[in-house]
Amino acid sequence: MRFRPRCDQRANCGVLFFVFLVPSTVVNFLWYASSNVSPNARKPLPSAILWQTSVDAYNMSLLNEVTDFTTLVDKTDFRFLINNRRCDDAQDIFLVIFIHSAPDHFQKRRAIRKTWGQERHLVDDPLRIVFMVGEVQGRDDVQKALERENYIHRDMVQGNFLDTYKNLTYKHVMGLKWVTYFCRQAKYIFKTDDDIFVDIFQLVTYLKGSSGLAPPRGLIMCFLIRNPYVKRSQRSKWRVSFKEYPGKYYPPYCAGWGIIMSPDVVFNLYLQSTQVPYFWVDDVHVSGTLAQRAGVNHVDFTNKLSVTEEEIFEWLQSPKLSRPYLFGHPDAEVDTIYALWNKTYWYYKRTGSRR
């Protein structure tokens, strides 16, 4: 991987002492407009025959070729309201990242695009990023803004389910579905949220150093939550009734803000999602129940993912230029994302190190 970072930031990051200029919106718009087809243009789906002979990890013959594309878990009228086949332009993609976002999180998506999510940072290890969102109800202004955003950036995927807490499993499985149908050449798949910072250079170096250019089969690596109680409190937004989940404990599952998977795991989780009743706590359902049914054993990545807000701010405020954390803490503010990126970029620029 040849390091060629470029830094974009806002002027009010505060913690740091340098400013980098960003390309103008006009230039970005012209570039995207010239390199992408009309948003209404639809490419035909691959044929079932090609599916069976394309990539070993994805045995598409196990899916119902007549109904599967329009099915999402128990939803039989599924369709992509917005879709971008972002992997069609490359035979080899090292990492594809699908990011859970909410329709009105415009600033969070902008921060990722202008910091760690810029695909051009990785010259020799192609990266693709897509944002997963659900449908907006009664907010035509938000939907139109989403469509304008997608027209410029071409990195949105929207499904026809309401974007709510109770529908997060649809969003998670839609990410697996999108990779299964549109990005099967990716060697690694990373699922995260739009409030997380990622040192993308260190992540790629870590994956290549620990697993090589291609991951081992059966890889699912995450901050592992073991034997968690089912939340029954009326005050919890994650409260689950005994009817919804009768057990006292969930199976071990991944914190949803950082899950690294091999292609076969993505496909097997997606395949299991077509056979298991819907459960709305997506992290539990996908990385717990479906993973258990697929016979997948988690790799605990806690030592890399576990970092507190206090540790992050201590690193930001330190005058020493020390190695960045691989990930930021969950629920990070937009300003924190920019500040983390700026110091991370400066670290690699000054040291030339990616380890």
N, C-alpha and C positions, 0 to 999 in steps of 0.2 A: 504493500500500500504506500503510495507516494503522497506525502502530506503537502497539501496546498490549500490551507485554510484561508478564508476571507471573512472579515469581521464586519457585521452590521450591528448597530446598536442605537439606542435612543440617547439623547443628550442628558437625561435626568437619572442615569443609573447611580450616580452619586458616589459609589464606593471606590471607583477606579479613576485613573488620572489621564486616560487617553481617549481619543475619539477617532472612529473610523468612518469614512464616508461610505454611503450605500448607493447602489445603482438606483436611478430614478424609477418611479412607478411607470413612467411612460416607456422607458426602455424595456422593463419587464413585460409590460403589456404587449408591446410590439413583438417581442421574442415569442411569447406564448401564442399570440394570435397567428404568427406566421408558421409555428411548428405544430399546431393542433387543428383538427378538423372542426367543423361546425358542431355545437353541442347537440344538435338534433340528429347528426349523422350516427347511424348504428352499424357496427360491424357484425357480420353474421357469427353466430356461435360456432365453435369447433364441432365437427361431426363426432358422433359416438365412436366411429371407427378410429379416428385420430386419437381420441381419448384413451383407447385401450392400448395404444402403442407409443404414447408420448413419453411420460416420465414414470419410472418404476414406482415411486412412492404414491402415486395417485392412480389407483385401479378404478377408473371411472365406470367400468362395466358393473361395479357393485351398486351403482346408483341407477335409479329408474330414469332412463334418458328422456322419457316422455313427460314426466311430471316434476322431476327434481329441481329444475331451474326455477320453477314458479312455486316452489315449496320452501318454507323456512320454519323448521321445527314443526309446529302444528298449524302454521299459517299456509293455506293452499292457494292463496291469491297473491303471493309475494311478487314484487317487481322492484327493480332499481329505478327510483325516480331520477337520480343522477348517478352516472357511472363513468369511470375513466379507466381504460385499459392501459395502465401506466407501464406495464411490463412488456408490451408488444414490440418495443423498439430495441430490445436487448435479448440475446440468447442466454447470456450468463448474468445473473444478478446475485450478488453476495448476500444482501440483506434486504428484506421488505419489512416495513414497519407499518402496522395499521393502528391508528390512534383513535381511541374513543373520544368523541367531542360532542358538545351540545350545539344545536343550530345557532344559538345566539352568542357562542364563544368566539366571536370574530377576533378579538384582541389576542386570545390565547393561541389561536392558529397562526395569526400573524407573527407572534413572538417565536414560535417554533420554526416557521419558514425563514425568519431572518436570523436565526441563531443556529442551533445544532441540527436542524432539519434540512439545511441546504444540501441538496444531493450533489452539487458540484464540488463539495469539499473532498469527496472520496474519488480520486482519479482512477485508481486501479481496482477498486472494489465497489462495483456499482451498487447504489442504494436507491430504493424507491419508497416513498412515503405517501400514505393515503389517510384521510380523515373520515371516520365512520360517524354518520349522523342519522337520526330518525326524522320522521315527518313532523312538520309544524302545523298545529291546528288553529285556525282563526287568526293567523298572523301572516297575512299576505306580504307585509313589508319585510319580515324576516326571510320568508321564502325567496322573494325577489332578490334580497341582498345576498343570500346563499348562492343563487344562480349567477349573480354578477361575480361573486368571489370565485366561483368555479370556472367561469368563462376566462378569467385571468390566469388562474393557477392550475386548473385541470388536475386537482388532487383530491376531489371530494367524491364520496360514495354515500348515497342517501337511499334508505329503504322506506317502503310504504307502511311503516308502523309508527305510532306516536312515540316521540322521544321523551320517555318517562322512566323513573326508577324501576317500575314494574316491567318495563320492556327492555331492560339492559341485556337480558339473555338473547333477545332477537339481534341486538346490535353486535354482541360478541360472536354469535354464530354467523352473522352476516360477514364479519371479517374473515372467518374461516372459509366461508363459502366463496368470497371474492378471491382469496388466494387460490382455492381449489380450481376455480374456473379461469382465472385471469393471470395468475402469477406462479405457475407450477415450476418455473425454472429457478426460483429463488432457493438458495442453499440454506439460509436461516430465515426464520420468521419471528418477529418481535412484536408483541402486543403491549401497548402502553396507553396512558391517558394524556390529556392535553395540559395537565398541570405538573408535568414531570420534566426535569432537566436531565439530559443524557450527554455524557462526554462521548460523542459518537466515534472519535478517533480511538479512544481507549477501549471502547466496546468491541470494535472491529479487531483491534490488535489482540484483545483477550480471547475472542472467539477463534481466531486463527491460531493462536498459541495453544489453546486448550484442546481444540477439536480438529484443527486443520481447516483446509479449504472447504471441506464438506463435513457436516456434523454426523455423529453416530446415529444410527436408527434408534428411535424411542426416546429422543431427547426432549425433556420438558424441564426447564431450569427457572427457578423463581424464588421469591421470598415465601417459604413454605409455612403454612399455618397448620399445626398438627392438633388433632382431636378437639376442635373448637366446639364450644357449646352453641346450640341453636338459640338465637335471641328470641325470647318470649315477652319481653317487657313492652307494655303498651306505648311507652315513650320513645321507643327506638324506631327509626324509619326502616330498619332492617328486620322488624318483628315478623316472625313466621309462625303461623298457627299450627296446631297439631295435625289438622287436616292437610295442610300444605306439605308438612314434613314431620312425620310422627317420631322420628328418632331423637335421641337426646344430643347426639354429636353428629356433626358433619364428617364426611371423610376428609383426610388431609387435602388441602387445596391451596392454590396460589393466590397471593395478593395480586389483584388484577392490574396494578400499575407497572408490572414488569415481568413478562412471561416470554422466555426464549424457547422456541420450538424447532424441531426438525420437520421437514416436509411430511414424512409419514405420520407424525403425531397430528399435524394439522388435519390431514385427510381422515385419520381414524377418529379424531374428535368430531369432525363434521359428519362422518358416517354414523357415529353413535347418536348424534343430535337428531337424526331422522327416525330413530327407533325408541327414544326415551321421552316420556311426557315432559312438557314444559315446566320448568321451575324458575322463578323470577330472579333469585339471587345468582347472578351470572357467574361470578368467580367460583362459587360452590358447585354450580351445575356443570360448567364446562371443564374447569381444571380439577374438579373433585369427582363428581359422580361419573361424568363421561370418561374422564381419564382412568378411573377405577375399572369401568366396564371395558375399556380398551386395553387394559393390562399394562398401563404406563406407570413407570416408577419415577417419581419426582427427584430431581437433583436440587438440593437446598442451596440457594444462592444468597442466603441471608447475609453472609459476611461482606458481600459486595453491595447489596441493596440497602442494608440497614444503616441509615444515617439520620441524625436528628436535625431539626431546624436550628438548634443551638450550634451544632458542629458546622453546619453550612455557613452560618453568619460569622462564626469565629474564623473560618477559612477565608471568607470574603474580606474581612476587616484586617487580617494579618498583613503586615508589610512584606512578609516573606513570600517569595514566588515558589510555592510548594506544589507538589503533584495534585491535580484536581481529584475530587471524588468521582467515581464512575457514574453515580446517579445522584440527583438531588433528592430532597425529601418530598413525599406526596403533598398535594394541595399547595404547591408553591405559587406565590404571587407572580404576576407577569414581570414586575420589576426585578424580582429575584432571578428569573430565567435569564433576562438580559445581563444582569450583573455576573451571574455564573458563567455565561458564555464569554463575556469580555475577558474575565480573568483566565478562563481556560484557554482561550485563543492566545492570550499574551504569554501564557506558560509555554505553549508549544512553539510559538514564534521565537521566544528567547532561548529555549533550551534545545529545540529541534528534536525532542524526545517524545516518543509515543508509548513508553512503557512505564 
